[in-house]
Amino acid sequence: MDGEELTEQETALYDRQIRVWGADAQRRLSKSHILVCGMKGTVAEFCKNIVLAGVGSLTLMDDRVVTEEAWSANFLIPPDENVYGGKTIAEVCCDSLKDFNPMVRVSVEKGDLSSLDGEFYDKFDVVVVSCCSVTTKKLINEKCRKLSKRVAFYTVDCRDSCGEIFVDLQNHKYSKQKIEETIECQLQYPSFEEAISVPWRALPRKASKLYFALRVLEQFEEAEGRSPGEISIADLPAVLKLKKELCEANALNASHVTDSLLERLIIGTREFPPVCAVVGGILGQEVIKAISCKGEPLKNFFFFDVMDGKGVVEDVSNPKKESK
């Protein structure tokens, strides 16, 4: 992303943004390449935001066919079968996103992201995945970490009225303003596998209940061979049994992960559009900060629950490993 200046057309189009975060930040954005896998409602909001911000290119991956559930929370899919008939979700979203900003190259890549080699990932600066299994998240994150250059990795998922973002920027250097002074800072991030392997008893007592609840559901779906969100109220007894086992194994009081929260997440597997907008907006903001290297990024989980209207950042890291 170094060595190329903004064109006159880019300078004119992004004039207001340049006034906010500067020409250097906009230049980095305009030369960045983003890969997104899993075009659900939250990811659609994110894609809209970064296309309007003026990234260099955006590549979409989602070979699923369009269904009523797919377009119910994804505003990029027109509710007209004549428009999306015979197309994949990625293809329909690609057509819509091109209209937002013709200066951004939006394309579709077909196939299974987890099966692609490092040479494919090396083309990108940011990788965002959604609606995939824990094993897939770990695998893709590890492939990003093995590259010679730093590739920012994000996961994002929403279940009904709740949302979660995970961030891995590896060894990230950034600058932030403090009064009239610019301070150079650095953060070290754990991988997704390292983060979720941190013993629950090592986390703060006031850690978000959503963190624990979502790990329980992930483990249940993984053990049962289910796709993310492929769960129903009939599974509640088995989920509560697993919760008890995990809490005992991690020396955590089971009451910290309430049965009512798990039940709400199981019943509401579909995305709630207003939550998609909030979480997708936060993700867009974080990716822009990571690319521009301006502003303090969140580390390393973000949770949002519409029931209390709060966004919570949790640093889930292994203190011993971080200090080395």
N, C-alpha and C positions, 0 to 999 in steps of 0.2 A: 504493500500500500504506500510505499515511500516513493518520492521522486516525481510524482505526477501532480500537476496543478489543476485546479478547477477550470473548466471551460467557461467562456463568457455566458453561454446558455445556462450552465449550472449555477453560476454566480447570480444571474438574474432570477432564476426560478426559486433558489433557496435563500434569497436575500434576507428574509425575516429570520430564518433559522441561523444564518451566519451571524446576525446581530446578537443572537442569544448565546450560542456556544462557540463562535469564532470560525474563521476560514479553515484553520488546520483540522478542527474536529469534523467539519463538513467534507473536507477533502478525504479524510480517512473513511467516512461513511460512504462516499461516492465510489471509492475503490474497493469496498468490502464485498465479500461473497457469502451469502447465507444459505444454508441448507435446512429445510424443514421437513420432518416426516410425521404424518398423522394430522390430516386437515380437519380437526374438529372445531367447534365454535370458538373456543379460546384462542386457538392457533390462527383462525381466520382474523380475529381482532388484532392479534400481534402482527400478522402479515400486512394488514392494511396500514398499521402505524409505521412500520419500517419502510414500506414502499413510499408512503407520503414523505417520510423523513429523507429519502433519497439514497438508499443503499445502491451499490453497483449492480448486483444481481441477486435474484432470489430463485432457488430451485425447490420445487415441491415434489414430495413423494407420498402418494396414497392411491393404491390401485383398487380400492373398494369401489363398488358401484354405488350410485346415489340412491338413497332410500329416504323415506319420509323422516325418519329419525335424524338422518344426516343433515337435511336442510332445515330442520326445526330450530336449530341453534346456530347454524352457519349462514350468515347473511350473504355470503359470496355465491351461494347456490340459489338461483331463481326457482321458485316453487312452480315450475312449468316443465312438464316432462318433454315437451317439444324442444326445450333448450338443453336439458341434461341427458336426454335419452341416448343410451349407448356410450356415454362418456364416463370416465372415472371421476372421483371426487377431485383429484388433483387437476385434471384437465379443465373441469368446469371452473374451479377456483382460479386457475391460471388465466382463463379468459376474462374473468371479472377484474382481477388485480391489474391487468394491463391497462385498464381504463383509468385507474387511479393516478398513474404517473408513467407516461410513455417513455421517460428517460431511464426507467429501471428495467433491466432485462429479466423477465419472469419466464421460467421454463419448467418443464416436467421431466422427471427421471422415473422410469419404471423399474420394478424389481424389489428385492428384499434388502433393505439397508444393512441389516446385520451380516449379510453374506458378502458384501462388497469389501474389497481390500483397501489398504492404507492409501494407495495411489489415488483412489476416488476421493477420500476424505481430505487429502492434501490440497484439493482445489478450493477449499472453503476456509473462512475465518471463524465462522460460527455454525454450530450444529444444534438444532432444536428438535427434540423428539417428544411425542405425545402418544397416549393410548397404546403403550406397548408394555410387555412384561418386565418384571424386575431383572430377569436374566438378560433380556435384550438391552435394557438401559445400561447395565454393567458392561456388556460386551462393546457397545458403541462408544461409551465413555472411555474404555480402555484403548480402543483403536485410536481415538482422538489423542490420547496421552502419549501414544507410542510414536507420533509423528515428530519430525525434526523441528517443526514450527509449532507455536502455541495455538491451539484451536479451542475457543470457548465452547463449553458444552452446557446445555440446559435441558431440563425435563419440565413439562408443565401438564397438569391434569386438573380437571374439574369434575366433581360429582355433585349434581344438584346445586345446593347453595354454598358449597365449599370449594376452595381451590388451593393448589400447591405448586410452587416453583422450586426447583433445585438448580443450583449454580455451581459450576466447576470452571474457574478461570486459571487453574494451576498456580503458577507464580506470576501474579499480576501487579504491574507497576502503574500508578496513576497519579494525577495531580489534583489537588483541591484547593479552593480559595478559603483563606482564613483572614477575615477583615481585609486588609490590603496586601496580604502576602500569599504567594503561591507555595504550597507545601507538597513536596514529592513524597509519595507513600508507597508501601508495598504490602500485599496480602498473599498468604500461602493457603491454597485450598486443598481439601482432601477430595479424592474421587468419590463417586456415588457409592461404590462398594465399601470404601473406608468409612464414609459417613454413616451409612445405615448399620455398620458393624459396631459402632460405638455402643457399649453397654448402656441400657436405659437408666440404670442406677447412677451413671456418671453424668447424666444430664441435669440441668437445674430443676428444682422442685416445681417451678412455675412454667416449665416447658409446655408448649402448645399441646393440648389433648389431641388435636388433629394429627400431629406427627405420629403419635402412637397408633391411633385408630387407622390411619392409612397404611401403616406398616402391617397391621393385622390383616387388613383386607388384601393387600398385595401378597402376603404369604399364603393366605387361604386360596386365592385364585391360582397362584403358582402351584401349590400342592395338588389342587384339583384339576390342573391342566386347563383352566378356563382362560378366556381372553379377558383383558381389563374391562370391568363393568358387567361381565357375564355372571351375574349373581342375582338372587331373588330372596324374598322374605323367608322362603322355605329353608334357606341356608343359615338363618340367624342362629339357631341352637348350636350348629357346628362352629360358627364364627365366634360365638361367646365362649365355647369350650376352648378354642384356640387362643383367644384373648387371655383366658385364665392361665393357660399353660405358659404363654409367653411372659406374662407378668410375673409368674412364679420363678421362671428361669432367669429373669432379669431383676429379681428382688424389688419389683415395683408393685405398689398397692393397686389391686385390680380396679378399685373405685376411681383411679385416675383416668381410666378409659371407660367412660360411661356407656352402659348398654344402649341408652337412648340415642347417643351420637352414632354408634355403629348401626343401629336400626335405621336412622335417618339416611346414612350414607348408602345402605343397602337398598332401601326403597327408592331413593332418588338417584339412580345411576345415570340419568340423562343430565345434560348440562342446562344450567339456568342462564339464559342470555345476559341479564344484567351482571352476573358474576363473571361471565366470559369477558365482558367489556372491561371490568375492573382488573382482573388478573392478566388479561391480554395487554392492557395498557401498562401495567407494572413491568411485564416481561419486555415490552418494547422499550421502555425507559431504561431497563437494565442492560439490554443488548447495546443500545446507543452509548451508554456510559462505558461499556467494556471496549467497544470499537474505538471510540474517541479518546479513551484513557483519561477522561475528565469526569470528576465527581466520584465519590466513594460508592462502590458497588455493594450490594447486599451479600452477606456471607452467612450461610449458604443455602438456607431454606426460607421461603416466604409462604405464609398461610393466610387465607382470607375466609371468613365465615360470615355470611350475611345476617345470621341470627344476632350477632353483636356488632356487626358493621366494622370490625377491626381487622387491620392488616398487621401481622406479627412476623418479625424476622427472628429466626433461631439459628445460632451458630452451633452446628452439630459437627464437632471435630474431635479428634483424639488429642488431648492436651500433650501427652508424652511424645507422640510422633511430631506434633507441630513444633515442639521446642527444640528438636534436633537440628 
